[in-house]
Amino acid sequence: MTEPRVIVLDRDGTMVIDRHYLDDPDGLEFEPHAAAGLRRMYENGHRLVVITNQSGIGRGLFSVERLAAIHARLETMVQGIGAKLAGIYYCPHTPEDRCECRKPGSELLLRAAADLGFDPARCVVIGDKMSDVEFGARLGALTILIDPQRARDLPRTPRPDCVAADLLEAALWVESQPETQ
């Protein structure tokens, strides 16, 4: 039997409500059905990893210390629903910095894979933006786009492997995929 996949999650708009440069840990609130989806993935043995762009740091809107407090609160919230995060990785740069750690760049996924010992091509990347889909597709991962209305006009490439309304629907789709993909 093969090991369950690593699930790579975007933070804002995927796990928690996007508050546009959130700078207060108390502002974290799960997206609808996110808690159930996270718990289901975790209970199925998947390791959960967060990879998030946080350009608010590079823009001077909040500090690295403030982001650490936000992420500590996120970890507490996830533990409160009966799950656990294997890691949180973030890019502090602005798009103008043109770094490789900002999604859709691959640096953070490669770093997480090295730290946690997994093959990036065997993970599932879940996010609410096409940059998340491109991010996963660059390394051969399965990709899920969270789009509650399923209303986006999707580009031809890269196309997500699945479009889900929320993390619970995404978790159900992951369950339906053979581990060998």
N, C-alpha and C positions, 0 to 999 in steps of 0.2 A: 504494500500500500504506500502511495506517495504522501509526502507531507502536505498539509493544507497550504493554500496560498497566503502570501502576504497581501494585505489590502492596503493600498496607498490612497489616502484620503486628502482632498483639499479641505481647508477649514471653513472659511467664510462662504456662505451660500450653499454649502454641501452638508457639513455637520451642524454648524450653528448659523443663526440668522446673520446675514451680512449687515453690519452696522456702519460700513464705510469708515475705515480707519479707526476701528474700535480701539480705545485707549483706557477702558475701564473693565476690570475683570467682572464686575457685577452686571455688565451689559451682555455677557454670554448667555445665550438661550438656544437650546436645541431647535433645529428646523423640525417641522412636523414629521413624525415617524422616524426621525434620525436615531433616537434612543433605542427604539425597537430594532432597527436595522443593525446598528452597531452591536447590540447585545447578541443578536442572532448570528452575526458573522463571528463574533468572539466565541460564542458557545459551540460553533462548528469547528473551532480549532484554528481559525485564521488569526494571524498576527496583524494588528492594526497600527499603521504608521501614518502620521500626519506630515504632509509636505505643503508648505504655504508660502506665498509671496507676501511679504510685509513691508512694502515700500514706505509705510508711515514712518519707519525709523529713518530711512534715507531722506525723507522729506522734512525731518525734524518735528514730526507731530507727536511722537512718543519715543521713549528710551528703550534700550535693550532690557533694562531692569523691569520696566513696565510690561513689556512683552512677556518676560519670564513669569511675572505675576498672573498675567492672563492665561498663559499656558499651564501654570500650576492649578488654576481654577478649572481649566478644561480637563485636566487629568482627574481632578476630584469629581467633576461631573460624570465623566466616563466611568470611574470606579463606582459611583453611586448608582449606576444602572446595571452593575454587574459585569463590566468589561474592563479592559486594561489596554493602554496604549504602549506599544513596544518602543516608540520613539516619536519625537517631534523635531522636524527640521524646517528651518525658515531661511528665506532670502531677505536681507534687510535693504537691498538696493532698489533704486528707481529704474524704470525702463530705460532711461537715458544712459545709465551706467553700462548697459550692454554686457552684463556679466553672464557667466554660464550657470550660475546657481538659480537664477530667476526662471521660473517656468515660462516657456516650454523648454528651457535648457535642461540638460540631463545631470548636472553635477550633484544635486542633492539626492536624486534617486540612486546614483552610483555610490555616493557616500553612505546612504542608508543601507544599501545592499552589502557594502564592505563591512560596515559596523555590525549588522545583524545577521550576516551570512545567508543571503538569499540571492537567487537569480532574478534580475530585473525583468527578464522576458517571461517569467512564470508568475509575475504578480498581476494584480488587477488595480488599475488606476481609476479612481472615481472623483469627478469634479463637475462644477457647474459652468465651466467655460471651455470653449474650444481649445484654448491654450493647455488645459488639463489633458484633453484628448491627444493633442499633438505631443505633449510631454510623455505620455505613456506609449504612444505609437512609435516614437523615435527609438525606443528600446525593445519593441516587440511585445509589450504587455497588452493584455486585454484592457479595454477602456469602456467606461460607462459615463455617459453624460447625464447629469441630473437636470431635468427640464420639466417642472411640474405641469406645464401646459402642453408640452410636446409640440410647441408652436414654432420652433426655430426652423429656418430654412438652412439646412445643413450643407456645408460645402461637400464636394465630391471626395476630397481627400484632405486630411485624414478623416474618415468617418468613424464614429464610436461603434464599438461592437454591440452596444445596447444603449437605448435612451430610456431612462427610468424616471418616474415621477418623484421619487424620494429614495432615501437610503434603505427603507424596508423593501421596496420593490427591487432595488439593486441587489440586496442580500439574497432575495429569492432567485434572481437571475444567476448569481454566482453559484448557488446551490445546484442549478440545473446544468452547469458546465462541467464536462469531465476534467478531472485534475491533470490529465496529460496534455491539455491544450496549452 
